[in-house]
Amino acid sequence: MTSTRDVALEARGLTKRFPGVVANADVSLKVHSGEILALLGENGAGKSTLVKMIYGLYEPDEGEILIKGEAVRLKGPRDAIRRGIGMVHQHFQLVPVFTVAENVILGDEPHRGPFVNMRKARAEVARLAEEFGLQLDVDAKVEDLPVGTQQRVEILKALYRKADILILDEPTAVLTPQETDDLLGVIKGFAGSGVSVIFITHKLREVLAIADTIEVLRGGRAVGTTTPSETDAAGLAQMMVGRSVLLTVDKSPAQTGDVVLDVVDLSAADDIGLPAVRDVSLQVRAGEILGIAGVEGNGQRELVQALTGLRPCRARTVTVQGQDALGKSPRAVHAMGVGHVPEDREADGLVGAYSVADNLVLDRYSDPEFARFGVRDLKAVSALAQDLVGQFDIRTPSADTTVQSLSGGNKQKVVIARELAAEPALLIAAQPTRGVDVGSIEFIHSRIIAARDRGAAVLLVSAELDEVLGLSDRIAVMYDGRIVETMPAEGADRARIGLLMAGHAVSET
Amino acid sequence: MSAKWAYALAILISVTIVIFYVLDPTKTTSVVSFSLRYAVPLILAAMVGIMCERSGVINIGIEGQMLMSAFAGFFGAALTGSLLLGTMIGVGTGMIMGAMLATGAVTWKMDQIIAGTIINILAAGLTSFFYAQGFTLPGITPTLRIPVLADIPLIGPVFFDNGLFTYAAIVSALLLWVLLFKTVWGLRTRSVGEKPSASDTSGIGVQKMRFWNVTIAGGLAGLAGAYLALEAAGTFERGLTAGRGFTALAIMIFGAWNPIGALAAAIFFGLTQGVASQLQTDAVVDIPPQFVNMLPYVLTIVLLAIVSGRIKPPAAVGRPYEKD
């Protein structure tokens, strides 16, 4: 149906190479005016590279871009903007200390001579916001705004430049389910008024909800074009990964045992000293997974750091298997049988320049098993590494390869392998599948379930609600540093959790 | 918070000055005038720092830029026999030094501290090596007395009866404030210093902006150097700048990267020096002159200790811009 409309943008045979990688190979796509094109693919599939070429940030090595039928060479974002292309970046491109109005006009300022005409700017931005139904205070400083609102400023920035081709790069990654629904509504509104939208995501649900056309990328190549009516989630996942994937987690009912982790009234401050965790109490039993759902930045990070000894905290009780773990060093906590998968694996989980093998023994390189009189037993290390690489399906040329040269999924498998190898009584996993390909997600999930079935207590923290819903036996929702509600995962209502995550008090229904 | 006690301090100082003026008009006027003259190179150099850091580039080489310009300005004036030409040579030298820093810190994406340090070492070495005795300036720099305004008691003789460099310093601070906060250039410059990726995606050339701002700021450092050689000292000697380029960075921070704030901070610095000298001249306090001359440096350390961490620098300062 959309094919009868004008083609707003066409890419023909785009190829982009970086040293050692082909990020895009011969990718073509077409967007009609008023059409929503979803660009679907895993991390590293080349989605971002593709749109960066369309936005003029990268120059293609081969191929051409046609805007409204005319072949163009874009030398920078300025060229792209002039031709009506707007982009909402995954990491917001806003100046935090500027006001909304200043951010929107930056680079295209209304002016009288050399002076910025602030009055005109504010009026114009307010008018645009109203026209597109985006509620905003034009004089608010961007750094004071919630993430969802900041995103509106980004969108407004594109609209202010009269964009009729709007690219959104993973726009829902940072939003609550409600904000996501609002955004999808706004996007549909744009399409209705004739704006073409290129929507990048790896979330299948959103693609099916909003796209007119779906273009799937894999390994830098376009592997297929489809529409929501022709496919379903399983079909899309298969296209993304190239093989069939289990989207739902298969697990048996929990066989719970004794309380392993007992926390009473834990409070902790964030990096600048403001309260981040407020009087959190929770218990995790052997053989169960407690999932913490919440929008990022509601204290989950600080909670995990406090529990693993990485952040000072106050609490009535923190015990692991009955032993006092409050105020202990990270090493002491680890020695009590706590495995920790940190949310930022590059910074806190791995030493990039070390080999896979060394990273696998990072927590016990000095144990008698791996060292004698301060001299390392590299044979023992290597034997263990061989074993774990096989067991955890770590795709690496060898155990001596540096970890930094592996893909995100394989890096994460190294962390998971190390933390699970010691068979911990408690596993604390923060964002265990962030930036990990679909195939590895499936594998990591199965490993976490296996640890639970072995009798480990698991505390799972994830910003992906689907992950929490799929893995957990019980779910605790965290908002503004508090656990606002804990519920059994079975029969948990997605919409209700979404409201709790957004800070709405929900009465029992 | 910091703005509040800055105002309180300014009011306190003003009141004190007025009280002293009532007690002894001549002496007070002369102390305050001395303070302003002392502040001139600090004001100009602080503007250099503000212009660079607001664009995201640390300029630790102000000292060297000033020293080199003072050298070139002095010998330029001595050899051509023209103070105006000497000044222009000083400013030109400053811009060349600015372009050097820009090439290293912006174009080549060097560590900005190292790029600035190179300039300092280079300037110290070159000016010492080529230093020659026996040159004198063709005259003294002209002063300008602004009619009517100069007749106002205290304020008149301090602000409106000065050498041209003093006016230039005050005007540069006011002008830079207007430019930074009211113009398109200012908005873009600040965006480049806060979040260059946002500027880039808005179609602003980050590298170009930084390069030219740093280069032009070098011209101001040149003016400061020329002032030191042509008006303040009336000659050139080794190490003439005596750490003023670094003091200016402290003043920039104390003034919260705001030209007006830095102007006030520089005058405050001048005042402490002026008061200390006067106390010594009057033999009110019997302290060795070395301690009096130490004052600006001690004050720099104390103020930085108080202020640092409370005032937020431009977010992207010190980081070369890399796409992605």
Interface residues (C-beta under 8 A of the other chain):
Chain A: Y55 L57 G76 P77 R78 I81 M87 H89 H91 Q93 L94 V95 P96 V97 F98 E102 N103 I105 L106 G107 D108 E109 H111 P114 F115 V116 K157
Chain B: L179 K182 T183 V184 W185 G186 L187 R188 R190 S191 E194 K195 S197 A198 S199 D200 T201 S202 G203 I204 A315 K323
